[in-house]
Structures are given as C-alpha cells and as structure tokens.
C-alpha cells in the first residue's frame, strides 16, 4: 500500500497542506475493509492523533458518509447498456479528462453503470472544477473500497499508472 501513498502524493503535490484526499488514502491503506474502521467519533480521534486537521477530518468523514449512502442504494434502471450523456454542468465540473476516464473504466467493464453514477455524484460533491484526474482516481478507489472490492491488476494500473494530463488518450482495442 505504500505504492498508493507515493503515487497519490505525486497526484496531490500541488497542495501545500493535508487534504481530504490524503485522509481518504490513509484510510484505504490503514483499514483493509470499511467495516474495519472504528465508529466515526473514534475514527476522528484516531485521525487527529495521527496529525490530520479537524476540518479536513470532518470533510473526509462527511464525504465518506455520502459515499456510503450512495453505495447503499440500488437503482435497477442504472444497469442498462445505454450511453450516458453528460449535461454541461457535469462536464464543466468534472472536466473532459475525468469524463473520458470514467467512460474508459465503464467501457472496459471495470465500473458498472451504478458505480459510474456514484463516482460522478461524489466528484460533483467536491468544491472544485475541474476535478483532477488524480482525485477522480481516488474517488474510484474509495468507491471500490467501500463496496469491499479490490481493484484488479488492470484497474489498479489505470488508477495509479502514469496519467499525465497531456498524455495521449487511452484507447480500447
């Protein structure tokens, strides 16, 4: 898991302070499954003892709570094989790189339509636009973690391989 930290630090290097995403990565590395996490109050104390800021802890726990709520709902209509069209607000907030990466994961069979919608909702819950590819990858990782799923080798490579925003787009063969 040290590999995840190293790559995530590279992705988030433009931030000088500890971010909510640092906390999310810490939780992924520290707790194998979400049910291994202590209750929110105890978890907040543990995160504070490790050195995370209380405001960032609160944001991370709120964000995770939203993820848990979304992951706990099922909508059979979302399991269609149709094409997902993004409204202008979604594209503006997510950015074209994030939309393209989400489509890539879905077309490669690595995300279901339901998981895609959760990723989009959690990315839209952030207060920034466009969402960086590094943060989107952590959102995908946290979704899988919250569902007790371990990313397979292909997905892990896509999540934490080189993703220079100027690099050539990924192609499905």
Residue, then its C-alpha position, 0 to 999 in steps of 0.5 A: x500500500x505504500x505504492x498508493x501513498x507515493x503515487x497519490x502524493x505525486x497526484x496531490x503535490x500541488x497542495x501545500x497542506x493535508x487534504x481530504x484526499x490524503x485522509x481518504x488514502x490513509x484510510x484505504x491503506x490503514x483499514x483493509x475493509x470499511x467495516x474495519x474502521x472504528x465508529x466515526x467519533x473514534x475514527x476522528x480521534x484516531x485521525x487527529x492523533x495521527x496529525x490530520x486537521x479537524x476540518x479536513x477530518x470532518x470533510x473526509x468523514x462527511x464525504x465518506x458518509x455520502x459515499x456510503x449512502x450512495x453505495x447503499x442504494x440500488x437503482x435497477x434502471x442504472x444497469x442498462x447498456x445505454x450511453x450516458x450523456x453528460x449535461x454541461x454542468x457535469x462536464x464543466x465540473x468534472x472536466x473532459x479528462x475525468x469524463x473520458x476516464x470514467x467512460x474508459x473504466x465503464x467501457x472496459x467493464x471495470x465500473x458498472x453503470x451504478x458505480x459510474x453514477x456514484x463516482x460522478x455524484x461524489x466528484x460533483x460533491x467536491x468544491x472544485x472544477x475541474x476535478x483532477x484526474x488524480x482525485x477522480x482516481x481516488x474517488x474510484x478507489x474509495x468507491x471500490x473500497x467501500x463496496x469491499x472490492x479490490x481493484x484488479x491488476x488492470x484497474x489498479x494500473x489505470x488508477x495509479x499508472x502514469x496519467x499525465x494530463x497531456x498524455x495521449x488518450x487511452x484507447x480500447x482495442 
